[in-house]
Amino acid sequence: MTGSGKLLRTKGGKSHLRRKTSKRTKRQFTEMIPVTSKGTRKRVQRLAPYLSKYKANPNARSGQK
């Protein structure tokens, strides 16, 4: 989520059979694109307060162990 409240996502298909794709296509997979579906946006924003609780690596940002 951005500072202005926009919900962003990455594109799918980034790992499977990626060797066949061109450099340009691989680079386009890294772009962040906004979520346009109102239903999905509403659902994720409702769950947003709980996102920090279930991080994969919760101490990564603070530098603690």
Sequence and secondary structure as in RCSB ss.txt:
>XXXX:A:sequence
MTGSGKLLRTKGGKSHLRRKTSKRTKRQFTEMIPVTSKGTRKRVQRLAPYLSKYKANPNARSGQK
>XXXX:A:secstr
  TTS  EEE S SSTTGGGS HHHHHHHT EEE   HHHHHHHHHHGGGGGGG SSTTTTTT  
